[in-house]
Amino acid sequence: MNQVTGTSINRKDGRAKVTGQATYAAEHQIPGLVHGYLVTATIACGKIKSIDTQEAEKAPGVIGVFTHKNPPPVSKPANDFMASKIYEARLPLSDDQIYYAGQIVGLVVADTLERARHAAHLVQIEYVTQEPALDPSKVAYKKALSLFGQEMKFEKGDVTQGMADAAVKVAATYTTSTELHAQMEPHAIIAHWQDTDTLTVYEPSQWVIGSQRTYAELFQLPPEKVRIITPFLGGGFGSKAFPWPHAILCASAARQLQLPLKVVLSRRQLTANAGHRSETKQMINLGANADGSLIVIDHTAKSFTSPVEDFTEPCTGVTPTMYAAPNLHLDQELGVMNVGTPTFMRAPGENPGLWALESAMDELAWELKIDPVELRLRNETKEHQQNGLPFSAKGFAECLRVGVEQFGWQDRPKQVRSVTRDGKLIGWGMAASNFPALQGAASVTARLLADGTVQLLTSGNDMGTGAYTIVAGTAAEVLGLPAEKIRVELGDSLLPNGGMAGGSQMTATLVPAVMAACKELLKTAQANTIQSALDNLHQSGKPAFEATASSAPGDGGKKWTFQSWGAHFCEVSIDEEIARLRIERWVSVMNIGRVMNAKTAASQIRGAVIMGIGQALMEECHFDPNIGYPVVYDLASYHFPSHADIPRIQVTFVGEPDYKFNPAGVRGVGEIGITGVSAAIANAVYHGTGKRIRNLPITPDKLL
């Protein structure tokens, strides 16, 4: 095999994206396409007393108006993560109840988008209102449900006695604000029926085969009668894994009308009913001996969900993987508010969880007068503190040591407010990164063509993370071809099952299957090299040689815990007179197993760090206390970083391939980069100013 992986390969999809040739969901051109526009609730809690659609129905170009009085038929799926899943258990237009502002209460279909939007505003609705639950301090709480089989409640040892015995203690509460996904590509769908029993869906889906199964259940069809097409996504971050109510309604209305129908959410609709990251409140108690060894970690959390679906932001799930303590307590509660359903968002749980834990560890380091890096090294755990399994590979200590050297951490001043530059206070901070390594099952078809090119076909897709490039690079290495000779087709349910682009598992899922398919292709061609395979193809007179192979997780999860590790180091400057905070330097060191493409992997870390800087400094969504609508409603009012806010981000990868995890030794990279970012910044702010910020985002008013 020629060495391709680990080097920097240009994106296979780059030219298509910069020239506008990449086709996204809403851009597909279907003959006879009509347009839908949602009617959404203007109250947060209550019921519809009356709804008058007569004026809308008479408006120019209107083809149909759907409400709870005439909903297009649809069935409820099993809602199983492993088979089919929708984001909200309550189907759209299923009753007259209103559970949150922005909830879908109708759909107007017309021959143009403009006419559909105009008619949607002609629908007259009278409500019976009830006081919404919008204050986190006053809502009802319940036990948080397990997520992916890991219970939210766990306890070992005696936390109360441990805290009593501790020489040094930290007890603090940390909060995060509601965050929005704010993708460049809005949620959109085109549903196209052939008769009433064959459906084609163009939709940004992170899980093509899962969506196929879901729509098949929704409409009581065999899966082969549903085709999902998603060659490109303009950002998903977790909110495009499963169908939302607007998509279900679009597909069901298209079936009833027997017309291809497009629905695109407006930015305001995106903020209300296409997911967000819940605000969180986390309470942490740490107890340690005088030498810095932890004896207690007590981590409890609260997050918030909607009345129509339970979704927990699992903040405490990351804690057992970080540090060893004989006394450990984890618990989480879920509050119900009249807001849209929250959902997965880049590093769900791990991101807010490490904001709290890594901030608390920094506070403990200052109390102990121990360097924050040294404190982490003294307490790193060799096994998962909840399941008791050792880690398959762990490069956390190496990440810390390399980060210290590259950043110059050894020169860090030991006192707060001790460094100034150009009239500004300078602070240094660091925090750990952590994310589980996940892998799904996948199949890939490899096809050698007479022109010497190789096609790789799979339904797995690319959210912009670089899957096209990874697949091409892997095949190029196995077959001994330049990457330019590899053609990759992704994101179509007609292709072999490629798994889900979520949980940082797409690369770990696809790469072993690609390797196996390419090896099987050579075997099919009865050749040891691609050139001899091509010679055999020409001699046979066939148009192509083809082979399909699959991969799936082994039983290693019964013996090992699979995890990736990292560390962030940053320098901030603070101009106290105007409360201006800037990130001046950034170093991230990551251990993710085998690095498949150095260029796209580093790009993923940089993008995640930038997203973490946004969370730390500016991203927050408040809900109007009277009507329940998010008070931010577009990309102008929701603040996130621009180029001027971001310094050069230095990224280094360390460690060896993790062959206990999969035959390729590769783990994910898409989400780990955001974890720990906000804590590193807050810790740097404390070092620079002496002010401990425990509530995100760190806006100027908190620095004054």
N, C-alpha and C positions, 0 to 999 in steps of 0.2 A: 504493500500500500504506500502511495506517496503521501507525504505529510501535508495535509490541508487544514485539518482541524487545529485549533489553537492559534492559527495565523489570522490576519485581518482580511476577510473577503468582503468585497463590495456587495451591497444589497442586490439580490436578484430582482426585487420589485422596485428598486429605487427609480429607474428611468420611467417606468409606467406611472409612478406617483408624481414625479415632478413635471411630466408632460401632460398630465390629465388623462392618461389612458387607463388608469386603474378605475374600475367601475364599482361604486359603492351601492348599497341597497336601494336608495331612493333614485339612483341615476339610471336604472335599467329601463329601456324603452320597450313598452308592451303596446301593441296595437289596440286601440279602443279603451285605453286606460282612463279610469275616472278617479275622482279624488274625494277623500273623506276628511272632515274636520270635527274634532271632538267638542262636545258640549260638556262643561265641567261645573261642579258644584261651587257655589260662592259662599257656602257656610261650611263650618267644620264639624257640626254635629246636629242631627235632627232627622227629618224625613221630608219627602216631597209631598206637599199638600195637593198641588195641581201642576200640570205641565201642558202647555198649549203649543202645538207644533204647526197649526194651520197656516200662519203667515210664512213660516219657513218652507213649508211644502209648496206654497204658491210662488216662491221666489224663482227667478230665472235660472234655468239650468239644473234645478234640484231634481235628483232621481229618487231619493229615498231619505227618510228620517227615522231613526231607530231610538227608542227609549225603553224604559222598563215595562211599558205597556205593550210593546211589540218586539221583544228582543229576538234576534235571529238565534235559532237553536244551536246549542253546543252542550257537550257532556263534560263532566268533571273528570280529570285524569286521576290516576292513583297517587300522584304527588310523591313519587319515590325518587330520591336523589340518584339512584343507580339506574333508573329507567326513564321516567318521564317526570317533569317538574314544571310548575308555574310559580311565579313570584307571589301571587296573592291567591289564597284558597277560595276567596269569594269571587265568583265569576262576574264579569261586567254585566250591568243592567239586570242583575238577578232579583232585585227588589227595590223598594222605594226609600230605603234607609241611606242616610249620609253619615259616613264615618270620618271623613277628613276633607278639608278644603282642596279643591282640585280633582276630587274623585269624578270619574267618568259617569255622566248621567245621560248622555246621548251621543249620537253620531249622525252627522248630516253628510250625505253623499251628493255630489254635483259633478257637472262635466268639467269644471276647472276648480283649481284650489281656491281662487279668489271668490268664486260664487259659493263654494261650500263654506268658506269662512264667513262670508256675509250672511248667509242663511242661518248659520249656527248662532249668530248673535240675535236672530229674530225669534228664537225659541224662548217663550215666556214661562218662567218657573216660579211658583210660590212655595215657600218652605214653612214648615213648623220647626222652629229652632230650639235647641237645647244648649245649655252652657257646655262648651267643649273643655276637655281636659288638656290643658296646654302648659301648665306650670309643673315642672318636674318635682317640685317640693310637695305637691298636693295630690299627685296621681296615685292610683293603687298599684302595688307591686306584687309580683308572684315569683315563684321559683323559676330560674332560667333553665330551659331545657338543654339537654346535651346536644352537642353539634358534632357530627361525624363520629359518634360513638364515644366521645370523651366527656365524662360527666363534669359539670361545672363545679360541683361540690367535692372537696377532697380534704382529708385531714390525717396527719400522722404526728405522733408525739403529743406533747402538752404545751400548746402555745402560751397559755396563761402563765404556767410555771416558768417557761422559758423566758418570757419577758421579765418576770420578777427576778430571774437570775442574771439577766444581761447587764454587763457593765456599761454599755453604751446603747442608747435607744434612739430610734427615729420613728415618729408617728406623724403622718402627713396625708392630706387629701389632694388629689390631682384631678383636674377636669379637662375635657376636650369639648369643643363645640361641634354642632352638626356640620358635616362637610358634604359637598356636592361633587358628583363625578365630573361634571363639566367637560364632557368629551367634545372634540372638534366635530365629530359626526353625531348628529342627533339620532335618537331612536326613530326608526322608520321601518315600514314594511310595505311590500307589494304582494298581494295575494291574488293568485290567478288560478281559477278552476277550469278544468276541462270536463264538461258536464258537471255532475255533482259528486263524483267519486274519485277524482284525481286532482290533487292540489300541488301547485308550485309556489313556494314562498321565497321571496328575496328579502332577506332580513339580516341585520348584523347580529350574528349568533356566535357566541364563544364555544358552543357545543352543537355542531351540526347534526350529529346522529341523535343526540338527546332531544333536540327540537323536532326532528322527524318523528320520533316516538311520541312526543307530547302532542303534536298536532294530529297524529294518527288516533290517539286516544280521545282527543277533544271532539273529533268528528267521526269516531267509530269506523276507522278505515284500517286496512292492512298497511304496515309501514311502507311497503314498496309503492303504495299509491300516493305517497307524499314525498316531494323533493324539496330540499332546502339548499339554496344557493347563496354562499357567502365567501366570495373570493377575497374580499378585503374588509377590514373593520377600521373605522377611524377612532379607535380608542374604546375600550370596554371597561377595564378596571373592576370587573365583577358584576356590573349591572346589565350585561348583555348575555348572560349565560342561559337564561330561560325566558320564555314568553311572558310579557307583561299584559295587563288587561286590554290596552289599546290594540295589541297585535291579535289577540284572540277575537276581539270584536271586529276588527278589520277582516279577518279570514272568514268569520261566520257571516258577515254582511255580504262579502263578495260571493259567497256560495248562494245566498238567497237571491241576490240580484243577477247572478250569472254574468258578472262583469269583472274584469281585472281592476282591483281597487288599491289605491295607495293612501296610506296615512303616515304623516310625518308630524312628530310632536314639536310644538313650538318650544322655545326656551323656557317660557313660563310653565308650560305643562311638564317639561322635563324636571323642573325643580320640585314639582308637587307630586307627580305620580310615576316616576321611573327610578325610584331608589335614592338613597343617600347613606352616609355613615352616621349612625346615631351619635348624639352627644353622650359622653360618659362621665361618671363620677367614680373615682377609685380611691380606696382607703388602704394605705400600706403601713404596716408596723414592722420594723426591722429591729432585731436585737442581736448584739454581738459581744464577744469577749473583748478584753482590752487589746489583744493581739490582732483583732480584726476578723476573727473567724465567726461566721454567722451561726447563731443558734436558733433564730426564729425568722421565718418569713410568713407574714400574715397579709394576704392580699384579697380584698373583696371589691366587688365592682357593681355598678348599676348602669344599665343601658335602657333604651326605650324603643318600643315597637308600636305598631298600629293596631286598631281593634280587629282588623281583618286578617292578620297573619302574625305569627310569632317569629321574630328574628332576633337572635341574641348576638351582640358584638362580644365575642368570647375573650375578653381582656386577660383573664387569668390563665388561659391555656398555655401561654408561653413561659410562665413563671417556673414550672418544674424542670424546664430544660436548661435554666441559666445557672443557678447557684445551689450549692448543697447546704442544707440546714436540717438538723435532726427534728426540728419542730416546724411543721408546715401546715398552713390552713388556707384553703381557697374556697371562695363562694361567690355567687353572682345572682343578682336579682334583675327582674325585667319589669319595667314600668310601662303601662299602656297609656298612650297619648293619642289625641285626635289629629294625627299627622299621617302622611303617606308612609307606606311600608319601607323601612330601611332594608338594606341588603349588603351583600359583599362589596367591599371596597379595598383596593390594594392592601394586602396584608391585613385582612379582617381579624381583629383581636390582637394579633402580634404588634401592630403599629401603636394603638393606644396603650396596650399593655406594657410595652417597653418604654413608652413615654413616662409612665408612672414608676416602673421598677428602676429604670436607669437614672431617673431623677433622684429617687430615694437612695440609691447606692451612692450617688455623688454627695448627697447630704450626709450619709453615714461616713464617707471618707473624710469630709471636713471635720466632723465631730471627733473622729479617731485620730486626726492629723496623719492620715496615711494617704499616699498617692492614689488617686482613683484607679489607675491601671493596676497597681500592686494589689489593691483591695479585690479587684475582680480575679486576678490570677490566684490569690490565696483561696478564693471560694468557688472556683469553677467546679462544676460537677462532672463526673465521668459517666454518669448514667441518668436516665430520665427519672426524676424524683417521684413521679406518680406511677409509672408502669414498671420501674425497676430494671429496664433493659439498658445495656450499655450502648453508646453511640457507635455506629459503624465506622465513622471517621470523625476526627475533631481537630480542626485547625484554629480554634479560638485563640489559644495562647500565641500562636504564630502571627495571627492577625494583629494582636495587640503589640507584639514586639516589633513587627515591621512598621506598623503605624507610628509607634514611638520614634523610631529611627527616621522615617520619612518626614514626619511633621516637626521633628526637633523637640518633642515633648519633654525630654530630659532637661531642657533649659527653662521649663515652665516656672514662673515665679510662684512662691509658696503662699503669698498673701493676696487677699482680694484688694482691688483698687490700687494695685502697685505698679501698673504700667500705663503710660499715656503716650500717645503719638499724635502730633498735629492738633493738640488740644482735645483729643478724644480718648476715652478710656478703652483699653484693650483687654479682652478676656479670651482665655483658651478653655475649651471644653471637649469632652469625649463621651462616647457611649457605645455600648455593644449593639450588634445587629444579630438577628436570629430568625430563621424561618424553616419550617419542616420541609423535607424533601418528599415530594409526592410523584407517583408514576401511575399511569393508567394503561389499559390494554389498547393495542393498535394493530392495524394491518396496513401494509403498503404493497403496491404493485410496482415492479420495475419492468420497463420495456425498452429493449435495445432495437433501434430503428436502423434501416439500411444506410442512412446518411451519417451514421456514426454517433448520433446523439442518443441520450438515454432519457426516458420519461420516468418520473416518479409520481405516482398517483395515490392520494389519500384524502379523506374528508377532513382531517385535522386542519386547523386554519391559523392564520397569521393576523394578530391584532395590531401589527406594527412592530412586534417584538423581534422579528427576524427569522420566522420559521421557514420561509421560502429559501433563505440563504443557508440556514442550518441543514436543511434537507439536502440541498445541492452540494454543500461542502462535504457532508458525510458520504454521499454517494460518490463524489469525486475521489475521495481518499480511498474508499474500498475498491473502486474500479480502476484507479490509476488514470483518471481523465481530468482535464481542466474543468473547473466549475462552469465555464461558459458552455460546455457540451451537455450540461444537465438541464433539463426542462422540468419544472415542478408545477403540478396542478394540485390545488388545495381547495377546501371549502365547498364541497358539493357532496350531498348525501348519496349520489350515485356511485361515488368512489368508495374504496374500502374504509372501514371505520378507523378514524384517526384520533379518537379521543377528544378530550376537552381542553380548550385553551384557557385554563384557570387554575389557581393554586400553584402557579409556577411549575406546571407539570408537562407542558406541551413538548419541550425539548427532550426531557427524560422519557416521555412516552414514545415519541416518534423516532428518535435516533436508533435505539436498538432494533426497531422494526425495519428501518431503512437499511441498516447494516445487514440484517438477515435477508432482506429481499434482494439486495445486490449480490450477496454470496450465492443465493439460490438462482439468480439470473445466470451467473457463470456456470453453475452446475447444470442448469437447463441447456445452456449452449455447449456443454461438454468441453469447457475451456478453462484454462488457468488464468488467462489475461483477457482483457477486454478486446485487444486486437485479434487474438485468436478466435474469440467469440464472434467478432465481426466477420472474420474470414469464413467461419462456419456458416454464418447467416447468409452470406453471399453465395456460398456453394449450395446451400439448401434450397435457394430460390424463395424462401419465405419472406414475407414483408417485415417480420419482427420476431424476436424471441421475447417471451414474457414469463415472469415469475411473481408469485405473491407469497409474502411471509408475514408472520405475526409475532408479537412479543407481548408479554404481560408480566406484572409483578410476580416475583417468586415468593417463597415462604420466608425470606429473610426478615420480614417484619415480626416474626415470632421470636427472633433471636436478637434483633438490633433495633435501635431507634435511629431513624434517618433524619439528619438535620444539617442545615447549612449555617455558617457563622460569619461574622464580620465585625468591624469596628470603624467608627467615624471619629475624626479629629477635626476641630474647626477653630478658627479665630474670628472674633467679632470685634467691631468697634462701636462705641456708643457715644453719641454727642448728647450729653445730658441737657444742654440748654434747650434743644428742640426735640429731645426724646427720639432721636433718629438712630436706629440700629441697622448695621450693615454686616453681611457676611464677607469677610476679607480673604480667607483661605479655607480650603477644604481638602481633606485626605480621607479616602475610604479604602479599606483593605478587606477583601472578601475571600472566603474559602467556600467554593461551590462545587468541588470535585473537578472533573475535567472541563476545561474551557473549550467550547466548540468553535467559537468565532470571537477572537479578542475584540474586534471592533464593535459588533452588536452587543456583546456582553457588557463591555464598558459603557456603551450607550444606554443600556438598560439601567445600570447602577446610577448613572448621571441623571437620567430622567426621574428615577425614584427619589434621589436626593433632592432634586428640584421640587418634586411634589411634596416631600417632607418639609422643605423650607417654607412652602406655601402654607402647609398645616401649622407650622410653628409660628409664623409671623402675620398671616393675614386671612386665611380661609375661615369663614364662619357664616352660618346661615341661621338667622333668627326667624321665628314664626310670629306673625302678628297676633298679639294676645286677644284680640277681639274677633277676627275672622279666620285665624288659623293658617292663612296663606304664608308661604315663605316671603320674606320682605326683599330678598334678592331674586331676580327673575331673568337675568341674562348674563352674558359674559362680560358686560361692562360693570354691573353692580356686584358681581361676585368676584372678589379680588384674589388674584393668584400671581405668582412671580412673572416678571418679564426678564428679558436679557439683562437689563440694568441691575437687577436684584441679585444676580448669580455670579459668583467668582469662577475662576478655573477650578474644576473638580478633578483632582488627581485620583485615579482608580488603579489599584494593584490587586492581582489575584495570586493567592498562595495555596499551597496544599497539593495533594496528589489525587488522581482519579479514585472514585469510591466504587470499586468493583463489587463490594458487598451489596451495593444498592441495585446496580444493573450492569449488564455486560459492557456497556459503554463507559461506565464510571462517571456519568454526568448527572448533576443535580440541577435544579432550577435557579434562575437568577432574576426573574421579573419583579419579585416582591421584596426580597430581603433588603434591597437598598434603601427602602423608605423607613425600615424599622430602626429606631434609635436616633433618627435625625433630629427630631424635635427636642429630645432630651439633651443631646450634645449641644444644641444651641442654648437651651435654658441654663445648662451647666456653665457654658462660656459666659453667659450674661451674669451669673452669680460671681464668677471669678473676676470679671471686669468691674462690676458695680457693687457687689455685696448684697444685691437684691435677689431673693429667691422667688422666682415666678413659678407658680403651680397651676396656673389656669391658661389654657391655650385659646386663641392665639396671643402671642406677646405683642400686643398693640402699643402704640406710643403712650397711651394713658397709664399703662402699667409700669412704664419706665420713669415717669415723672417723679 
